[in-house]
Amino acid sequence: MKKLQYLWEELNTSFWFVPILMLLITIGSAIGFIYIDSQIRFTPEGILKYLLPASVDSARSILSIIAGAMIGVAGTVFSITLVVLTLASSQLGSRLVRNFMYDKLNQVVLGTYVSSFVFCLIILSSLKDNESFHFVPAISVLAALASAIAGIILLIIFIHHVSISIQSDKVISDISIAMSKSLRILFPDEIGHDEEKPAPDINALKKEYTNKEEVICNKSGYLQSVDGQGLMNIAQDNDCIIILHHRPGDYLIQNMVLCYILCNEACSEEVHNAILNNFILGKVRTPLQDAEYSIHQMVEVASRALSPGVNDPYTAIACIDNLTSVMCYLTGVIFPSPYRYDSQDTLRVIADNHTFSGMLNAAFNQIRQFSDGNPSVMIRLMEAMSIISTFSRSNNQQDIIVQHAEMIMNAAEKTFSEKRDLEDMKERFTSLKKSG
């Protein structure tokens, strides 16, 4: 069930899903309109006499014009989309192409034009004018006219949307929103419950169980999803402990150890296969369960902005500000324990969990490394550490933040050529340490 849910979510975010769905709906609608026209002999009166066709030739002309215009505009929209994707890939990073491809408005616009074209073709094929049968689907032609007007409005909206979406501030804002959503579902499926208990002695646990078996990865790829509840059920049914060594976002290689099983009786091949079925691997990373995915997207934008070819420190600073907001939120998050217990308080799964230290490293390490020799960005990094420090909830968090501040300070001492810039940095660093 979990795998089907994951596949549905992946399908729902696919670029082609919405246009194909709209196309199928349009085919059904066209057949429905033809049926309505065949059952209702609609005679245009009043103003409708000037809008609706009175003969097959006029209906054919209207539908042909609309169909030609819609497929022509569809080609233009495709071209605009490809240009936007090229700019996004070259300036902001190829990984952001996913964000533009999966934009629902872009999908709806493309689906609307293709669907209008197919609708007109189907209605055209229904036109009949011979000695035995005369059929002019007036209501269907009216629907085609409405779709053409909607297409013009959508084109205006689409051009405005594209011009906004390619701006770096909008891109960073969208990534920031995605980061916030991802981190709020850091562990979307609870694997048992994680009451506050002292960490068990792993070595002692291994002695309690006679067998330690390896579950081998059957193919290479990025770990995209883990069904925690499924692993918990397997561990309960077989009275064993499953030790995970990877989490979504990790790249796995065929024949490497995926996880370990501690058990008293040898597990069958069916159990190993059942465990493997709770892991979904793919060729690319996805944001569905990978909490660091959006953080890495933001870091990539900042890293490209700091490259000599772009040299855009303002974009990098905007990325730092958004990452700071996310890390301030994470200071108040209770990261789940890796030790997961079933309803009988028996340890069943040891997960590979995220930590505050790991998330802070993912957010700022590469930006610090790429910002060498750029005082404005490095000073902003130090300010970010100071802000995060004010939100810290424990001495452990404070120590981790100070460590990052020390690395930033060390890099500044090595790369700053202006004495006053260095003094400014030292002043912020001293203030951070005193506040801690």
ChimeraX attribute file (.defattr): number of C-alpha atoms within 10 A of each C-alpha:
attribute: neighborCount
match mode: 1-to-1
recipient: residues
	/A:1	8
	/A:2	15
	/A:3	15
	/A:4	9
	/A:5	10
	/A:6	18
	/A:7	13
	/A:8	12
	/A:9	12
	/A:10	13
	/A:11	13
	/A:12	13
	/A:13	17
	/A:14	16
	/A:15	17
	/A:16	15
	/A:17	16
	/A:18	23
	/A:19	21
	/A:20	16
	/A:21	13
	/A:22	19
	/A:23	21
	/A:24	13
	/A:25	12
	/A:26	21
	/A:27	16
	/A:28	12
	/A:29	15
	/A:30	21
	/A:31	16
	/A:32	13
	/A:33	18
	/A:34	22
	/A:35	13
	/A:36	15
	/A:37	17
	/A:38	13
	/A:39	9
	/A:40	11
	/A:41	13
	/A:42	13
	/A:43	11
	/A:44	15
	/A:45	10
	/A:46	7
	/A:47	8
	/A:48	12
	/A:49	11
	/A:50	10
	/A:51	14
	/A:52	22
	/A:53	21
	/A:54	15
	/A:55	15
	/A:56	18
	/A:57	14
	/A:58	13
	/A:59	21
	/A:60	20
	/A:61	13
	/A:62	18
	/A:63	24
	/A:64	16
	/A:65	12
	/A:66	22
	/A:67	23
	/A:68	14
	/A:69	17
	/A:70	24
	/A:71	18
	/A:72	14
	/A:73	17
	/A:74	22
	/A:75	15
	/A:76	14
	/A:77	19
	/A:78	14
	/A:79	12
	/A:80	15
	/A:81	19
	/A:82	13
	/A:83	12
	/A:84	18
	/A:85	21
	/A:86	15
	/A:87	15
	/A:88	22
	/A:89	15
	/A:90	10
	/A:91	17
	/A:92	24
	/A:93	19
	/A:94	17
	/A:95	18
	/A:96	20
	/A:97	16
	/A:98	15
	/A:99	17
	/A:100	21
	/A:101	19
	/A:102	17
	/A:103	14
	/A:104	15
	/A:105	17
	/A:106	22
	/A:107	20
	/A:108	16
	/A:109	21
	/A:110	27
	/A:111	22
	/A:112	24
	/A:113	29
	/A:114	22
	/A:115	25
	/A:116	29
	/A:117	26
	/A:118	20
	/A:119	26
	/A:120	27
	/A:121	19
	/A:122	16
	/A:123	21
	/A:124	22
	/A:125	9
	/A:126	14
	/A:127	18
	/A:128	15
	/A:129	13
	/A:130	7
	/A:131	6
	/A:132	6
	/A:133	8
	/A:134	11
	/A:135	16
	/A:136	27
	/A:137	27
	/A:138	24
	/A:139	20
	/A:140	26
	/A:141	24
	/A:142	17
	/A:143	17
	/A:144	22
	/A:145	19
	/A:146	12
	/A:147	21
	/A:148	21
	/A:149	12
	/A:150	14
	/A:151	21
	/A:152	14
	/A:153	11
	/A:154	19
	/A:155	18
	/A:156	10
	/A:157	13
	/A:158	20
	/A:159	14
	/A:160	11
	/A:161	13
	/A:162	16
	/A:163	10
	/A:164	13
	/A:165	18
	/A:166	17
	/A:167	12
	/A:168	17
	/A:169	15
	/A:170	12
	/A:171	19
	/A:172	22
	/A:173	15
	/A:174	15
	/A:175	23
	/A:176	22
	/A:177	13
	/A:178	18
	/A:179	23
	/A:180	20
	/A:181	14
	/A:182	21
	/A:183	20
	/A:184	14
	/A:185	13
	/A:186	18
	/A:187	17
	/A:188	14
	/A:189	13
	/A:190	13
	/A:191	24
	/A:192	22
	/A:193	15
	/A:194	16
	/A:195	12
	/A:196	9
	/A:197	8
	/A:198	7
	/A:199	9
	/A:200	10
	/A:201	8
	/A:202	10
	/A:203	8
	/A:204	9
	/A:205	12
	/A:206	15
	/A:207	11
	/A:208	12
	/A:209	15
	/A:210	12
	/A:211	16
	/A:212	18
	/A:213	16
	/A:214	16
	/A:215	20
	/A:216	17
	/A:217	18
	/A:218	16
	/A:219	13
	/A:220	15
	/A:221	19
	/A:222	20
	/A:223	23
	/A:224	23
	/A:225	23
	/A:226	24
	/A:227	20
	/A:228	20
	/A:229	16
	/A:230	17
	/A:231	23
	/A:232	23
	/A:233	15
	/A:234	19
	/A:235	22
	/A:236	17
	/A:237	10
	/A:238	14
	/A:239	16
	/A:240	23
	/A:241	26
	/A:242	26
	/A:243	19
	/A:244	18
	/A:245	14
	/A:246	17
	/A:247	21
	/A:248	24
	/A:249	22
	/A:250	15
	/A:251	17
	/A:252	19
	/A:253	15
	/A:254	12
	/A:255	12
	/A:256	14
	/A:257	17
	/A:258	21
	/A:259	19
	/A:260	17
	/A:261	24
	/A:262	24
	/A:263	20
	/A:264	14
	/A:265	13
	/A:266	14
	/A:267	16
	/A:268	9
	/A:269	10
	/A:270	9
	/A:271	16
	/A:272	16
	/A:273	13
	/A:274	14
	/A:275	22
	/A:276	18
	/A:277	14
	/A:278	18
	/A:279	20
	/A:280	17
	/A:281	22
	/A:282	15
	/A:283	11
	/A:284	12
	/A:285	20
	/A:286	20
	/A:287	17
	/A:288	18
	/A:289	23
	/A:290	22
	/A:291	25
	/A:292	22
	/A:293	22
	/A:294	25
	/A:295	26
	/A:296	18
	/A:297	22
	/A:298	29
	/A:299	22
	/A:300	21
	/A:301	25
	/A:302	27
	/A:303	25
	/A:304	22
	/A:305	24
	/A:306	23
	/A:307	13
	/A:308	8
	/A:309	9
	/A:310	11
	/A:311	14
	/A:312	15
	/A:313	20
	/A:314	15
	/A:315	20
	/A:316	25
	/A:317	22
	/A:318	20
	/A:319	28
	/A:320	23
	/A:321	17
	/A:322	21
	/A:323	22
	/A:324	22
	/A:325	15
	/A:326	21
	/A:327	23
	/A:328	19
	/A:329	16
	/A:330	21
	/A:331	19
	/A:332	12
	/A:333	13
	/A:334	9
	/A:335	14
	/A:336	19
	/A:337	18
	/A:338	17
	/A:339	24
	/A:340	23
	/A:341	19
	/A:342	17
	/A:343	9
	/A:344	8
	/A:345	12
	/A:346	15
	/A:347	23
	/A:348	25
	/A:349	25
	/A:350	20
	/A:351	20
	/A:352	15
	/A:353	18
	/A:354	17
	/A:355	14
	/A:356	18
	/A:357	15
	/A:358	12
	/A:359	16
	/A:360	21
	/A:361	15
	/A:362	16
	/A:363	24
	/A:364	21
	/A:365	14
	/A:366	15
	/A:367	27
	/A:368	20
	/A:369	14
	/A:370	17
	/A:371	24
	/A:372	17
	/A:373	16
	/A:374	17
	/A:375	20
	/A:376	15
	/A:377	23
	/A:378	24
	/A:379	22
	/A:380	17
	/A:381	25
	/A:382	25
	/A:383	20
	/A:384	23
	/A:385	27
	/A:386	22
	/A:387	16
	/A:388	22
	/A:389	24
	/A:390	14
	/A:391	16
	/A:392	21
	/A:393	12
	/A:394	11
	/A:395	10
	/A:396	12
	/A:397	18
	/A:398	21
	/A:399	16
	/A:400	19
	/A:401	25
	/A:402	20
	/A:403	13
	/A:404	20
	/A:405	23
	/A:406	15
	/A:407	15
	/A:408	24
	/A:409	20
	/A:410	11
	/A:411	17
	/A:412	23
	/A:413	17
	/A:414	11
	/A:415	14
	/A:416	17
	/A:417	13
	/A:418	9
	/A:419	10
	/A:420	10
	/A:421	16
	/A:422	18
	/A:423	12
	/A:424	12
	/A:425	25
	/A:426	17
	/A:427	11
	/A:428	18
	/A:429	21
	/A:430	11
	/A:431	12
	/A:432	22
	/A:433	16
	/A:434	8
	/A:435	10
	/A:436	14
